Amino acid sequence: MTVEVVDDRALELFVNQKYHWKSLIPSQQRAIAVELLRHRCIEKKLYAFIESMVEDKDALKKYRQLLLEESLK
């Protein structure tokens, strides 16, 4: 299955509400949905893997704090 890739500029305009979702062609709408679905699937597996690898509770707390700090930037 080949999926179209929506360029970053179009995504930024869409997220910043300068585009309405209806202004994207159906293949772009689908491409965004497929990318989001894949990301969600991988993200869940990534966090599960990280948590299984970090057995030390203090290290896990430090890792989560780093993620929080990065998300606030």
PQR file with spaces between the fields and no chain letter, atoms N, CA, C, O and H, PARSE charges and radii, in Angstrom:
ATOM       1  N    MET     1       0.843   -1.171    0.000 -0.4000 1.5000
ATOM       2  CA   MET     1       0.000    0.000    0.000 -0.0000 2.0000
ATOM       3  C    MET     1       0.894    1.243    0.000  0.5500 1.7000
ATOM       4  O    MET     1       1.718    1.422    0.897 -0.5500 1.4000
ATOM       5  N    THR     2       0.729    2.076   -0.987 -0.4000 1.5000
ATOM       6  CA   THR     2       1.471    3.321   -1.074 -0.0000 2.0000
ATOM       7  C    THR     2       0.620    4.443   -0.520  0.5500 1.7000
ATOM       8  O    THR     2      -0.539    4.614   -0.900 -0.5500 1.4000
ATOM       9  H    THR     2       0.060    1.931   -1.716  0.4000 1.0000
ATOM      10  N    VAL     3       1.207    5.201    0.380 -0.4000 1.5000
ATOM      11  CA   VAL     3       0.486    6.291    1.013 -0.0000 2.0000
ATOM      12  C    VAL     3       1.185    7.597    0.685  0.5500 1.7000
ATOM      13  O    VAL     3       2.405    7.710    0.805 -0.5500 1.4000
ATOM      14  H    VAL     3       2.148    5.062    0.689  0.4000 1.0000
ATOM      15  N    GLU     4       0.409    8.568    0.275 -0.4000 1.5000
ATOM      16  CA   GLU     4       0.943    9.899   -0.010 -0.0000 2.0000
ATOM      17  C    GLU     4       1.470   10.517    1.279  0.5500 1.7000
ATOM      18  O    GLU     4       0.910   10.310    2.355 -0.5500 1.4000
ATOM      19  H    GLU     4      -0.582    8.476    0.178  0.4000 1.0000
ATOM      20  N    VAL     5       2.551   11.275    1.154 -0.4000 1.5000
ATOM      21  CA   VAL     5       3.099   11.988    2.297 -0.0000 2.0000
ATOM      22  C    VAL     5       2.706   13.452    2.169  0.5500 1.7000
ATOM      23  O    VAL     5       2.971   14.086    1.148 -0.5500 1.4000
ATOM      24  H    VAL     5       3.005   11.443    0.279  0.4000 1.0000
ATOM      25  N    VAL     6       2.077   13.981    3.204 -0.4000 1.5000
ATOM      26  CA   VAL     6       1.686   15.381    3.213 -0.0000 2.0000
ATOM      27  C    VAL     6       2.883   16.180    3.719  0.5500 1.7000
ATOM      28  O    VAL     6       3.449   15.865    4.766 -0.5500 1.4000
ATOM      29  H    VAL     6       1.862   13.466    4.033  0.4000 1.0000
ATOM      30  N    ASP     7       3.268   17.217    2.971 -0.4000 1.5000
ATOM      31  CA   ASP     7       4.461   17.966    3.352 -0.0000 2.0000
ATOM      32  C    ASP     7       4.249   18.718    4.671  0.5500 1.7000
ATOM      33  O    ASP     7       3.121   19.011    5.067 -0.5500 1.4000
ATOM      34  H    ASP     7       2.809   17.473    2.121  0.4000 1.0000
ATOM      35  N    ASP     8       5.356   19.015    5.327 -0.4000 1.5000
ATOM      36  CA   ASP     8       5.322   19.650    6.642 -0.0000 2.0000
ATOM      37  C    ASP     8       4.624   21.006    6.624  0.5500 1.7000
ATOM      38  O    ASP     8       3.913   21.352    7.568 -0.5500 1.4000
ATOM      39  H    ASP     8       6.272   18.777    5.005  0.4000 1.0000
ATOM      40  N    ARG     9       4.824   21.768    5.564 -0.4000 1.5000
ATOM      41  CA   ARG     9       4.208   23.095    5.490 -0.0000 2.0000
ATOM      42  C    ARG     9       2.683   22.984    5.489  0.5500 1.7000
ATOM      43  O    ARG     9       2.007   23.738    6.189 -0.5500 1.4000
ATOM      44  H    ARG     9       5.401   21.487    4.797  0.4000 1.0000
ATOM      45  N    ALA    10       2.149   22.066    4.723 -0.4000 1.5000
ATOM      46  CA   ALA    10       0.696   21.876    4.686 -0.0000 2.0000
ATOM      47  C    ALA    10       0.180   21.435    6.054  0.5500 1.7000
ATOM      48  O    ALA    10      -0.880   21.882    6.493 -0.5500 1.4000
ATOM      49  H    ALA    10       2.698   21.454    4.154  0.4000 1.0000
ATOM      50  N    LEU    11       0.929   20.558    6.727 -0.4000 1.5000
ATOM      51  CA   LEU    11       0.530   20.124    8.063 -0.0000 2.0000
ATOM      52  C    LEU    11       0.539   21.290    9.050  0.5500 1.7000
ATOM      53  O    LEU    11      -0.379   21.439    9.856 -0.5500 1.4000
ATOM      54  H    LEU    11       1.790   20.195    6.370  0.4000 1.0000
ATOM      55  N    GLU    12       1.581   22.109    8.978 -0.4000 1.5000
ATOM      56  CA   GLU    12       1.670   23.258    9.883 -0.0000 2.0000
ATOM      57  C    GLU    12       0.519   24.237    9.651  0.5500 1.7000
ATOM      58  O    GLU    12      -0.067   24.748   10.606 -0.5500 1.4000
ATOM      59  H    GLU    12       2.327   21.987    8.323  0.4000 1.0000
ATOM      60  N    LEU    13       0.199   24.495    8.395 -0.4000 1.5000
ATOM      61  CA   LEU    13      -0.921   25.389    8.099 -0.0000 2.0000
ATOM      62  C    LEU    13      -2.238   24.806    8.600  0.5500 1.7000
ATOM      63  O    LEU    13      -3.091   25.531    9.111 -0.5500 1.4000
ATOM      64  H    LEU    13       0.674   24.080    7.619  0.4000 1.0000
ATOM      65  N    PHE    14      -2.394   23.510    8.451 -0.4000 1.5000
ATOM      66  CA   PHE    14      -3.599   22.829    8.915 -0.0000 2.0000
ATOM      67  C    PHE    14      -3.705   22.900   10.439  0.5500 1.7000
ATOM      68  O    PHE    14      -4.762   23.226   10.979 -0.5500 1.4000
ATOM      69  H    PHE    14      -1.701   22.921    8.036  0.4000 1.0000
ATOM      70  N    VAL    15      -2.603   22.592   11.125 -0.4000 1.5000
ATOM      71  CA   VAL    15      -2.601   22.605   12.588 -0.0000 2.0000
ATOM      72  C    VAL    15      -2.811   24.018   13.131  0.5500 1.7000
ATOM      73  O    VAL    15      -3.467   24.203   14.157 -0.5500 1.4000
ATOM      74  H    VAL    15      -1.745   22.326   10.685  0.4000 1.0000
ATOM      75  N    ASN    16      -2.260   24.998   12.449 -0.4000 1.5000
ATOM      76  CA   ASN    16      -2.417   26.397   12.887 -0.0000 2.0000
ATOM      77  C    ASN    16      -3.733   27.018   12.426  0.5500 1.7000
ATOM      78  O    ASN    16      -3.934   28.228   12.525 -0.5500 1.4000
ATOM      79  H    ASN    16      -1.727   24.848   11.617  0.4000 1.0000
ATOM      80  N    GLN    17      -4.614   26.176   11.927 -0.4000 1.5000
ATOM      81  CA   GLN    17      -5.969   26.552   11.503 -0.0000 2.0000
ATOM      82  C    GLN    17      -5.978   27.599   10.388  0.5500 1.7000
ATOM      83  O    GLN    17      -6.874   28.439   10.320 -0.5500 1.4000
ATOM      84  H    GLN    17      -4.451   25.193   11.847  0.4000 1.0000
ATOM      85  N    LYS    18      -4.981   27.538    9.527 -0.4000 1.5000
ATOM      86  CA   LYS    18      -4.984   28.394    8.344 -0.0000 2.0000
ATOM      87  C    LYS    18      -5.586   27.651    7.158  0.5500 1.7000
ATOM      88  O    LYS    18      -5.931   28.255    6.142 -0.5500 1.4000
ATOM      89  H    LYS    18      -4.252   26.855    9.582  0.4000 1.0000
ATOM      90  N    TYR    19      -5.708   26.335    7.301 -0.4000 1.5000
ATOM      91  CA   TYR    19      -6.405   25.474    6.346 -0.0000 2.0000
ATOM      92  C    TYR    19      -7.540   24.799    7.100  0.5500 1.7000
ATOM      93  O    TYR    19      -7.398   24.465    8.276 -0.5500 1.4000
ATOM      94  H    TYR    19      -5.427   25.845    8.126  0.4000 1.0000
ATOM      95  N    HIS    20      -8.648   24.600    6.435 -0.4000 1.5000
ATOM      96  CA   HIS    20      -9.709   23.760    6.989 -0.0000 2.0000
ATOM      97  C    HIS    20      -9.465   22.358    6.440  0.5500 1.7000
ATOM      98  O    HIS    20      -8.920   22.208    5.346 -0.5500 1.4000
ATOM      99  H    HIS    20      -8.763   24.870    5.479  0.4000 1.0000
ATOM     100  N    TRP    21      -9.858   21.349    7.176 -0.4000 1.5000
ATOM     101  CA   TRP    21      -9.602   19.988    6.703 -0.0000 2.0000
ATOM     102  C    TRP    21     -10.244   19.729    5.353  0.5500 1.7000
ATOM     103  O    TRP    21      -9.776   18.879    4.595 -0.5500 1.4000
ATOM     104  H    TRP    21     -10.301   21.471    8.065  0.4000 1.0000
ATOM     105  N    LYS    22     -11.321   20.458    5.043 -0.4000 1.5000
ATOM     106  CA   LYS    22     -11.983   20.255    3.750 -0.0000 2.0000
ATOM     107  C    LYS    22     -11.148   20.808    2.588  0.5500 1.7000
ATOM     108  O    LYS    22     -11.393   20.468    1.430 -0.5500 1.4000
ATOM     109  H    LYS    22     -11.701   21.148    5.659  0.4000 1.0000
ATOM     110  N    SER    23     -10.167   21.657    2.896 -0.4000 1.5000
ATOM     111  CA   SER    23      -9.321   22.193    1.822 -0.0000 2.0000
ATOM     112  C    SER    23      -8.253   21.191    1.393  0.5500 1.7000
ATOM     113  O    SER    23      -7.606   21.371    0.362 -0.5500 1.4000
ATOM     114  H    SER    23      -9.968   21.933    3.836  0.4000 1.0000
ATOM     115  N    LEU    24      -8.071   20.131    2.190 -0.4000 1.5000
ATOM     116  CA   LEU    24      -7.141   19.075    1.816 -0.0000 2.0000
ATOM     117  C    LEU    24      -7.868   18.075    0.919  0.5500 1.7000
ATOM     118  O    LEU    24      -9.028   17.738    1.156 -0.5500 1.4000
ATOM     119  H    LEU    24      -8.597   19.985    3.028  0.4000 1.0000
ATOM     120  N    ILE    25      -7.174   17.613   -0.104 -0.4000 1.5000
ATOM     121  CA   ILE    25      -7.797   16.626   -0.976 -0.0000 2.0000
ATOM     122  C    ILE    25      -7.937   15.305   -0.206  0.5500 1.7000
ATOM     123  O    ILE    25      -7.192   15.069    0.745 -0.5500 1.4000
ATOM     124  H    ILE    25      -6.232   17.888   -0.297  0.4000 1.0000
ATOM     125  N    PRO    26      -8.871   14.452   -0.601 -0.5600 1.5000
ATOM     126  CA   PRO    26      -9.104   13.205    0.154  0.2800 2.0000
ATOM     127  C    PRO    26      -7.852   12.360    0.365  0.5500 1.7000
ATOM     128  O    PRO    26      -7.694   11.748    1.422 -0.5500 1.4000
ATOM     129  N    SER    27      -6.972   12.316   -0.612 -0.4000 1.5000
ATOM     130  CA   SER    27      -5.756   11.509   -0.425 -0.0000 2.0000
ATOM     131  C    SER    27      -4.859   12.108    0.660  0.5500 1.7000
ATOM     132  O    SER    27      -4.190   11.369    1.382 -0.5500 1.4000
ATOM     133  H    SER    27      -7.100   12.812   -1.470  0.4000 1.0000
ATOM     134  N    GLN    28      -4.836   13.439    0.784 -0.4000 1.5000
ATOM     135  CA   GLN    28      -4.062   14.080    1.853 -0.0000 2.0000
ATOM     136  C    GLN    28      -4.703   13.819    3.217  0.5500 1.7000
ATOM     137  O    GLN    28      -3.999   13.570    4.196 -0.5500 1.4000
ATOM     138  H    GLN    28      -5.380   14.040    0.197  0.4000 1.0000
ATOM     139  N    GLN    29      -6.025   13.874    3.283 -0.4000 1.5000
ATOM     140  CA   GLN    29      -6.727   13.590    4.532 -0.0000 2.0000
ATOM     141  C    GLN    29      -6.414   12.167    4.985  0.5500 1.7000
ATOM     142  O    GLN    29      -6.148   11.915    6.161 -0.5500 1.4000
ATOM     143  H    GLN    29      -6.597   14.076    2.488  0.4000 1.0000
ATOM     144  N    ARG    30      -6.452   11.246    4.028 -0.4000 1.5000
ATOM     145  CA   ARG    30      -6.160    9.849    4.341 -0.0000 2.0000
ATOM     146  C    ARG    30      -4.706    9.688    4.770  0.5500 1.7000
ATOM     147  O    ARG    30      -4.417    8.957    5.717 -0.5500 1.4000
ATOM     148  H    ARG    30      -6.668   11.451    3.073  0.4000 1.0000
ATOM     149  N    ALA    31      -3.788   10.363    4.081 -0.4000 1.5000
ATOM     150  CA   ALA    31      -2.368   10.265    4.408 -0.0000 2.0000
ATOM     151  C    ALA    31      -2.109   10.746    5.837  0.5500 1.7000
ATOM     152  O    ALA    31      -1.326   10.138    6.567 -0.5500 1.4000
ATOM     153  H    ALA    31      -4.023   10.957    3.311  0.4000 1.0000
ATOM     154  N    ILE    32      -2.762   11.830    6.229 -0.4000 1.5000
ATOM     155  CA   ILE    32      -2.613   12.332    7.595 -0.0000 2.0000
ATOM     156  C    ILE    32      -3.145   11.304    8.590  0.5500 1.7000
ATOM     157  O    ILE    32      -2.505   11.028    9.605 -0.5500 1.4000
ATOM     158  H    ILE    32      -3.397   12.324    5.636  0.4000 1.0000
ATOM     159  N    ALA    33      -4.308   10.741    8.301 -0.4000 1.5000
ATOM     160  CA   ALA    33      -4.904    9.749    9.199 -0.0000 2.0000
ATOM     161  C    ALA    33      -4.024    8.509    9.318  0.5500 1.7000
ATOM     162  O    ALA    33      -3.846    7.979   10.415 -0.5500 1.4000
ATOM     163  H    ALA    33      -4.828   10.965    7.477  0.4000 1.0000
ATOM     164  N    VAL    34      -3.474    8.044    8.202 -0.4000 1.5000
ATOM     165  CA   VAL    34      -2.611    6.852    8.221 -0.0000 2.0000
ATOM     166  C    VAL    34      -1.354    7.137    9.028  0.5500 1.7000
ATOM     167  O    VAL    34      -0.932    6.309    9.835 -0.5500 1.4000
ATOM     168  H    VAL    34      -3.618    8.475    7.310  0.4000 1.0000
ATOM     169  N    GLU    35      -0.753    8.304    8.816 -0.4000 1.5000
ATOM     170  CA   GLU    35       0.456    8.663    9.553 -0.0000 2.0000
ATOM     171  C    GLU    35       0.179    8.745   11.052  0.5500 1.7000
ATOM     172  O    GLU    35       0.976    8.266   11.858 -0.5500 1.4000
ATOM     173  H    GLU    35      -1.096    8.977    8.160  0.4000 1.0000
ATOM     174  N    LEU    36      -0.927    9.339   11.421 -0.4000 1.5000
ATOM     175  CA   LEU    36      -1.292    9.451   12.829 -0.0000 2.0000
ATOM     176  C    LEU    36      -1.527    8.077   13.443  0.5500 1.7000
ATOM     177  O    LEU    36      -1.072    7.808   14.555 -0.5500 1.4000
ATOM     178  H    LEU    36      -1.574    9.729   10.767  0.4000 1.0000
ATOM     179  N    LEU    37      -2.225    7.217   12.735 -0.4000 1.5000
ATOM     180  CA   LEU    37      -2.500    5.869   13.236 -0.0000 2.0000
ATOM     181  C    LEU    37      -1.206    5.080   13.423  0.5500 1.7000
ATOM     182  O    LEU    37      -1.028    4.401   14.434 -0.5500 1.4000
ATOM     183  H    LEU    37      -2.594    7.435   11.832  0.4000 1.0000
ATOM     184  N    ARG    38      -0.310    5.170   12.451 -0.4000 1.5000
ATOM     185  CA   ARG    38       0.980    4.480   12.570 -0.0000 2.0000
ATOM     186  C    ARG    38       1.762    5.021   13.757  0.5500 1.7000
ATOM     187  O    ARG    38       2.336    4.258   14.534 -0.5500 1.4000
ATOM     188  H    ARG    38      -0.454    5.721   11.629  0.4000 1.0000
ATOM     189  N    HIS    39       1.780    6.344   13.891 -0.4000 1.5000
ATOM     190  CA   HIS    39       2.517    6.962   14.989 -0.0000 2.0000
ATOM     191  C    HIS    39       1.971    6.502   16.333  0.5500 1.7000
ATOM     192  O    HIS    39       2.741    6.166   17.233 -0.5500 1.4000
ATOM     193  H    HIS    39       1.314    6.963   13.260  0.4000 1.0000
ATOM     194  N    ARG    40       0.661    6.483   16.474 -0.4000 1.5000
ATOM     195  CA   ARG    40       0.055    6.053   17.735 -0.0000 2.0000
ATOM     196  C    ARG    40       0.421    4.613   18.060  0.5500 1.7000
ATOM     197  O    ARG    40       0.709    4.288   19.212 -0.5500 1.4000
ATOM     198  H    ARG    40       0.036    6.756   15.743  0.4000 1.0000
ATOM     199  N    CYS    41       0.410    3.765   17.070 -0.4000 1.5000
ATOM     200  CA   CYS    41       0.749    2.353   17.267 -0.0000 2.0000
ATOM     201  C    CYS    41       2.204    2.207   17.719  0.5500 1.7000
ATOM     202  O    CYS    41       2.492    1.505   18.688 -0.5500 1.4000
ATOM     203  H    CYS    41       0.176    4.029   16.134  0.4000 1.0000
ATOM     204  N    ILE    42       3.103    2.866   17.019 -0.4000 1.5000
ATOM     205  CA   ILE    42       4.527    2.791   17.345 -0.0000 2.0000
ATOM     206  C    ILE    42       4.802    3.427   18.702  0.5500 1.7000
ATOM     207  O    ILE    42       5.593    2.905   19.487 -0.5500 1.4000
ATOM     208  H    ILE    42       2.869    3.437   16.232  0.4000 1.0000
ATOM     209  N    GLU    43       4.150    4.554   18.977 -0.4000 1.5000
ATOM     210  CA   GLU    43       4.372    5.246   20.244 -0.0000 2.0000
ATOM     211  C    GLU    43       4.003    4.356   21.432  0.5500 1.7000
ATOM     212  O    GLU    43       4.748    4.286   22.410 -0.5500 1.4000
ATOM     213  H    GLU    43       3.507    4.979   18.339  0.4000 1.0000
ATOM     214  N    LYS    44       2.864    3.682   21.352 -0.4000 1.5000
ATOM     215  CA   LYS    44       2.453    2.771   22.434 -0.0000 2.0000
ATOM     216  C    LYS    44       3.501    1.689   22.647  0.5500 1.7000
ATOM     217  O    LYS    44       3.871    1.385   23.781 -0.5500 1.4000
ATOM     218  H    LYS    44       2.259    3.739   20.557  0.4000 1.0000
ATOM     219  N    LYS    45       3.977    1.110   21.546 -0.4000 1.5000
ATOM     220  CA   LYS    45       4.973    0.042   21.648 -0.0000 2.0000
ATOM     221  C    LYS    45       6.301    0.578   22.177  0.5500 1.7000
ATOM     222  O    LYS    45       6.983   -0.090   22.953 -0.5500 1.4000
ATOM     223  H    LYS    45       3.677    1.357   20.624  0.4000 1.0000
ATOM     224  N    LEU    46       6.662    1.788   21.753 -0.4000 1.5000
ATOM     225  CA   LEU    46       7.909    2.397   22.206 -0.0000 2.0000
ATOM     226  C    LEU    46       7.889    2.622   23.714  0.5500 1.7000
ATOM     227  O    LEU    46       8.841    2.271   24.412 -0.5500 1.4000
ATOM     228  H    LEU    46       6.108    2.332   21.122  0.4000 1.0000
ATOM     229  N    TYR    47       6.798    3.212   24.218 -0.4000 1.5000
ATOM     230  CA   TYR    47       6.707    3.455   25.655 -0.0000 2.0000
ATOM     231  C    TYR    47       6.668    2.155   26.446  0.5500 1.7000
ATOM     232  O    TYR    47       7.266    2.066   27.518 -0.5500 1.4000
ATOM     233  H    TYR    47       6.025    3.497   23.651  0.4000 1.0000
ATOM     234  N    ALA    48       5.982    1.161   25.937 -0.4000 1.5000
ATOM     235  CA   ALA    48       5.960   -0.144   26.617 -0.0000 2.0000
ATOM     236  C    ALA    48       7.359   -0.740   26.667  0.5500 1.7000
ATOM     237  O    ALA    48       7.758   -1.304   27.686 -0.5500 1.4000
ATOM     238  H    ALA    48       5.497    1.234   25.066  0.4000 1.0000
ATOM     239  N    PHE    49       8.105   -0.620   25.574 -0.4000 1.5000
ATOM     240  CA   PHE    49       9.475   -1.135   25.526 -0.0000 2.0000
ATOM     241  C    PHE    49      10.365   -0.387   26.512  0.5500 1.7000
ATOM     242  O    PHE    49      11.119   -0.999   27.269 -0.5500 1.4000
ATOM     243  H    PHE    49       7.781   -0.162   24.747  0.4000 1.0000
ATOM     244  N    ILE    50      10.273    0.928   26.497 -0.4000 1.5000
ATOM     245  CA   ILE    50      11.107    1.731   27.401 -0.0000 2.0000
ATOM     246  C    ILE    50      10.806    1.381   28.848  0.5500 1.7000
ATOM     247  O    ILE    50      11.724    1.195   29.647 -0.5500 1.4000
ATOM     248  H    ILE    50       9.660    1.425   25.882  0.4000 1.0000
ATOM     249  N    GLU    51       9.536    1.291   29.190 -0.4000 1.5000
ATOM     250  CA   GLU    51       9.176    0.961   30.562 -0.0000 2.0000
ATOM     251  C    GLU    51       9.650   -0.435   30.956  0.5500 1.7000
ATOM     252  O    GLU    51      10.031   -0.657   32.105 -0.5500 1.4000
ATOM     253  H    GLU    51       8.790    1.442   28.541  0.4000 1.0000
ATOM     254  N    SER    52       9.630   -1.372   30.017 -0.4000 1.5000
ATOM     255  CA   SER    52      10.103   -2.722   30.342 -0.0000 2.0000
ATOM     256  C    SER    52      11.625   -2.756   30.502  0.5500 1.7000
ATOM     257  O    SER    52      12.154   -3.599   31.225 -0.5500 1.4000
ATOM     258  H    SER    52       9.321   -1.191   29.083  0.4000 1.0000
ATOM     259  N    MET    53      12.321   -1.847   29.835 -0.4000 1.5000
ATOM     260  CA   MET    53      13.776   -1.815   29.915 -0.0000 2.0000
ATOM     261  C    MET    53      14.272   -1.046   31.139  0.5500 1.7000
ATOM     262  O    MET    53      15.374   -1.296   31.627 -0.5500 1.4000
ATOM     263  H    MET    53      11.891   -1.162   29.248  0.4000 1.0000
ATOM     264  N    VAL    54      13.476   -0.132   31.622 -0.4000 1.5000
ATOM     265  CA   VAL    54      13.893    0.672   32.767 -0.0000 2.0000
ATOM     266  C    VAL    54      13.292    0.062   34.026  0.5500 1.7000
ATOM     267  O    VAL    54      12.127    0.290   34.353 -0.5500 1.4000
ATOM     268  H    VAL    54      12.581    0.071   31.225  0.4000 1.0000
ATOM     269  N    GLU    55      14.086   -0.696   34.704 -0.4000 1.5000
ATOM     270  CA   GLU    55      13.589   -1.366   35.904 -0.0000 2.0000
ATOM     271  C    GLU    55      13.757   -0.497   37.144  0.5500 1.7000
ATOM     272  O    GLU    55      12.995   -0.609   38.105 -0.5500 1.4000
ATOM     273  H    GLU    55      15.032   -0.882   34.438  0.4000 1.0000
ATOM     274  N    ASP    56      14.740    0.347   37.111 -0.4000 1.5000
ATOM     275  CA   ASP    56      15.019    1.225   38.246 -0.0000 2.0000
ATOM     276  C    ASP    56      13.966    2.328   38.300  0.5500 1.7000
ATOM     277  O    ASP    56      13.834    3.099   37.349 -0.5500 1.4000
ATOM     278  H    ASP    56      15.359    0.438   36.331  0.4000 1.0000
ATOM     279  N    LYS    57      13.229    2.413   39.379 -0.4000 1.5000
ATOM     280  CA   LYS    57      12.143    3.399   39.511 -0.0000 2.0000
ATOM     281  C    LYS    57      12.669    4.831   39.409  0.5500 1.7000
ATOM     282  O    LYS    57      12.012    5.682   38.810 -0.5500 1.4000
ATOM     283  H    LYS    57      13.336    1.787   40.151  0.4000 1.0000
ATOM     284  N    ASP    58      13.832    5.109   39.977 -0.4000 1.5000
ATOM     285  CA   ASP    58      14.382    6.464   39.905 -0.0000 2.0000
ATOM     286  C    ASP    58      14.742    6.832   38.468  0.5500 1.7000
ATOM     287  O    ASP    58      14.532    7.970   38.049 -0.5500 1.4000
ATOM     288  H    ASP    58      14.366    4.417   40.463  0.4000 1.0000
ATOM     289  N    ALA    59      15.279    5.886   37.717 -0.4000 1.5000
ATOM     290  CA   ALA    59      15.635    6.153   36.328 -0.0000 2.0000
ATOM     291  C    ALA    59      14.380    6.420   35.499  0.5500 1.7000
ATOM     292  O    ALA    59      14.384    7.289   34.627 -0.5500 1.4000
ATOM     293  H    ALA    59      15.450    4.961   38.057  0.4000 1.0000
ATOM     294  N    LEU    60      13.317    5.683   35.767 -0.4000 1.5000
ATOM     295  CA   LEU    60      12.059    5.886   35.047 -0.0000 2.0000
ATOM     296  C    LEU    60      11.486    7.268   35.360  0.5500 1.7000
ATOM     297  O    LEU    60      10.992    7.955   34.467 -0.5500 1.4000
ATOM     298  H    LEU    60      13.313    4.977   36.476  0.4000 1.0000
ATOM     299  N    LYS    61      11.555    7.670   36.626 -0.4000 1.5000
ATOM     300  CA   LYS    61      11.074    9.001   37.001 -0.0000 2.0000
ATOM     301  C    LYS    61      11.880   10.088   36.293  0.5500 1.7000
ATOM     302  O    LYS    61      11.312   11.061   35.797 -0.5500 1.4000
ATOM     303  H    LYS    61      11.957    7.112   37.352  0.4000 1.0000
ATOM     304  N    LYS    62      13.208    9.923   36.245 -0.4000 1.5000
ATOM     305  CA   LYS    62      14.073   10.902   35.569 -0.0000 2.0000
ATOM     306  C    LYS    62      13.752   10.952   34.084  0.5500 1.7000
ATOM     307  O    LYS    62      13.727   12.033   33.496 -0.5500 1.4000
ATOM     308  H    LYS    62      13.670    9.132   36.647  0.4000 1.0000
ATOM     309  N    TYR    63      13.506    9.797   33.466 -0.4000 1.5000
ATOM     310  CA   TYR    63      13.169    9.742   32.042 -0.0000 2.0000
ATOM     311  C    TYR    63      11.857   10.480   31.769  0.5500 1.7000
ATOM     312  O    TYR    63      11.766   11.268   30.828 -0.5500 1.4000
ATOM     313  H    TYR    63      13.527    8.918   33.944  0.4000 1.0000
ATOM     314  N    ARG    64      10.855   10.223   32.589 -0.4000 1.5000
ATOM     315  CA   ARG    64       9.563   10.894   32.414 -0.0000 2.0000
ATOM     316  C    ARG    64       9.693   12.396   32.625  0.5500 1.7000
ATOM     317  O    ARG    64       9.041   13.174   31.929 -0.5500 1.4000
ATOM     318  H    ARG    64      10.929    9.583   33.354  0.4000 1.0000
ATOM     319  N    GLN    65      10.529   12.819   33.578 -0.4000 1.5000
ATOM     320  CA   GLN    65      10.748   14.239   33.814 -0.0000 2.0000
ATOM     321  C    GLN    65      11.409   14.882   32.589  0.5500 1.7000
ATOM     322  O    GLN    65      11.058   15.998   32.206 -0.5500 1.4000
ATOM     323  H    GLN    65      11.059   12.187   34.144  0.4000 1.0000
ATOM     324  N    LEU    66      12.357   14.181   31.983 -0.4000 1.5000
ATOM     325  CA   LEU    66      13.007   14.693   30.768 -0.0000 2.0000
ATOM     326  C    LEU    66      11.981   14.869   29.637  0.5500 1.7000
ATOM     327  O    LEU    66      11.998   15.873   28.924 -0.5500 1.4000
ATOM     328  H    LEU    66      12.643   13.274   32.294  0.4000 1.0000
ATOM     329  N    LEU    67      11.096   13.886   29.486 -0.4000 1.5000
ATOM     330  CA   LEU    67      10.067   13.981   28.465 -0.0000 2.0000
ATOM     331  C    LEU    67       9.147   15.174   28.721  0.5500 1.7000
ATOM     332  O    LEU    67       8.771   15.894   27.796 -0.5500 1.4000
ATOM     333  H    LEU    67      11.083   13.071   30.065  0.4000 1.0000
ATOM     334  N    LEU    68       8.795   15.368   29.981 -0.4000 1.5000
ATOM     335  CA   LEU    68       7.926   16.477   30.348 -0.0000 2.0000
ATOM     336  C    LEU    68       8.614   17.811   30.052  0.5500 1.7000
ATOM     337  O    LEU    68       7.997   18.725   29.505 -0.5500 1.4000
ATOM     338  H    LEU    68       9.101   14.783   30.733  0.4000 1.0000
ATOM     339  N    GLU    69       9.881   17.915   30.412 -0.4000 1.5000
ATOM     340  CA   GLU    69      10.630   19.151   30.163 -0.0000 2.0000
ATOM     341  C    GLU    69      10.712   19.447   28.667  0.5500 1.7000
ATOM     342  O    GLU    69      10.573   20.597   28.251 -0.5500 1.4000
ATOM     343  H    GLU    69      10.382   17.172   30.857  0.4000 1.0000
ATOM     344  N    GLU    70      10.936   18.419   27.864 -0.4000 1.5000
ATOM     345  CA   GLU    70      11.032   18.594   26.412 -0.0000 2.0000
ATOM     346  C    GLU    70       9.706   19.034   25.826  0.5500 1.7000
ATOM     347  O    GLU    70       9.671   19.851   24.905 -0.5500 1.4000
ATOM     348  H    GLU    70      11.049   17.484   28.202  0.4000 1.0000
ATOM     349  N    SER    71       8.617   18.500   26.351 -0.4000 1.5000
ATOM     350  CA   SER    71       7.309   18.844   25.808 -0.0000 2.0000
ATOM     351  C    SER    71       6.893   20.269   26.171  0.5500 1.7000
ATOM     352  O    SER    71       6.053   20.859   25.491 -0.5500 1.4000
ATOM     353  H    SER    71       8.646   17.837   27.099  0.4000 1.0000
ATOM     354  N    LEU    72       7.469   20.823   27.228 -0.4000 1.5000
ATOM     355  CA   LEU    72       7.140   22.175   27.658 -0.0000 2.0000
ATOM     356  C    LEU    72       7.942   23.239   26.914  0.5500 1.7000
ATOM     357  O    LEU    72       7.634   24.428   27.007 -0.5500 1.4000
ATOM     358  H    LEU    72       8.151   20.344   27.781  0.4000 1.0000
ATOM     359  N    LYS    73       8.970   22.816   26.175 -0.4000 1.5000
ATOM     360  CA   LYS    73       9.801   23.785   25.438 -0.0000 2.0000
ATOM     361  C    LYS    73       9.084   24.359   24.263  0.5500 1.7000
ATOM     362  O    LYS    73       9.644   25.186   23.543 -0.5500 1.4000
ATOM     363  H    LYS    73       9.220   21.851   26.099  0.4000 1.0000
